[in-house]
Amino acid sequence: MNEPQQTRLFLGIDLGGTNIKAGIVDDSGHPLGFSTVPTEAHAGPVHGTQQMALAAQLAMQQAGVNRRQVTAAGLASPGTMDIPAGMLLEPTNLPGWNNFPIRAKVAEILDLPTVLQNDANAAAYGEYWAGQAKHSQSLAFYTLGTGLGGGLIIDDHIIEGRHSHGGELGHVILEMHDGRYCNTGQYGTAEAYVSATALLRRFNEQLEAGAITSVRNRLVAGQKLTPLVITEEAERGDHLSLDLIMEMAQYLGATITSCVHVIDPDMVLLGGAMTFGRDTTRVGREFIPRVRQEFRARTFPPLDSSISIDWASLGGDAGFIGAAGCARLAVLKNRLPAP
């Protein structure tokens, strides 16, 4: 009798400026073990790779596997990078990690073949492979957080671009003249209107202008202004909070329109850290319809009812699952030999 074939296992690492997530993922995208450790980015990239190795070891222990059972590793990282060369260039979330050969260093310390991918691209691939878009052929994915990230997947292909900066959906230009400032140093980008940073800037402008809002009570009590505070007050009926969140939804709808007119995907998904409670809150339930409303007002009639716009499903796991999926994809396409 033939022995049943054992499924391949892949290691996914999601490198962030604050924490590192690692997971062991099987061939179908199901996580078997997970860990998170602090990045301690201030200690430098060599220490950071050691932290990634620790996260990987803990994830393997939880999954009950050893390194020899893992086929390959995928690393999702923020920042500007040269993906073919495996280099971080100038990652703003990782100061001092400039021009660091991160793929080679991680592969060496893990003793595993390793692929590098932009973190938003990896999260997009996670949703495409094992999440909300797993029955779709193409996907535009937006991550709402401190900034506005994005990733494009078409027919199992991640759109990296010739210079490793394809799919930067948050840097579509919305306003040519007198546009709002973006942390990249540009003006008028989508990220300058749709991000936690943009929401806080707009709210502070309104506070300085004397706007009436229940948020003031929380600030007087010593609380810090955060997107969560704004969302909570919007949920309680604060008009300014809700208006600014819905304004952001409108800008996102316009941004999505530009993307859809370029690639015409099956689906658009929204993920990241700032999802307003998704369907569990009134704010979250109103956000997506407002995005759809703006999109439908600006797109071609054949597309306004054909493109699905919804919340992503993997949450904070999308990064490491997608990173593992990128390693799997490289093996399937013979771009990375199995050890």
CORUR-V409258 format. One line per field, one symbol per residue. phi: phi as a letter, one per 20 degrees, with the letter a starting at -180 (. if undefined). psi: psi as a letter, one per 30 degrees, with the letter a starting at -180 (. if undefined). Layout:
phi: ???
psi: ???
//
This chain:
phi: .fffffffccedcdecfdcddcbecefenefdbbbbcfflffeoffffffffffgffffffffmcdgfeefacdddcenfbdfgemdedcfffcfnefldffffffgffelbgcddbgfffffffgffecdfdfddebbdcddebgdceabccclmdeeenfdmcfmeffdfeecfdlfffdffnecnfgffdcafffffffffffffenfeaffgfffffnfefcgffffffffeofffgfffffffffffgfffgffffedlffbccdcoeddlmleecffffeffgfffgffffddfgfefdeeecbffdelfegffffffffffffffelebfff
psi: kkkkkkklkkkkkjklfelkkkkkkafggkkflklklkehfffleeeeeeeeeeeeeeeeeefhlleffkelkkkkkllkljeefgkkdijffikfgkhkieeeeeeeffhkkkkkkkeeeeeeeeeeegbfgfglflkkkkjjbeajllkkkjhgkkjflfggglgiffgkkfjekhllkkffflkglefffjleeeeeeeeeeeeffgkkkfeeeeeegglkkleeeeeeeeefgjeeeeeeeeeeeeeeeeeeeeeefefilekkkkaafighgbgfleeeffeeeeeeeeeffflkefffffkkklklffbffeeeeeeeeeeeeeeeghfjkk.
//
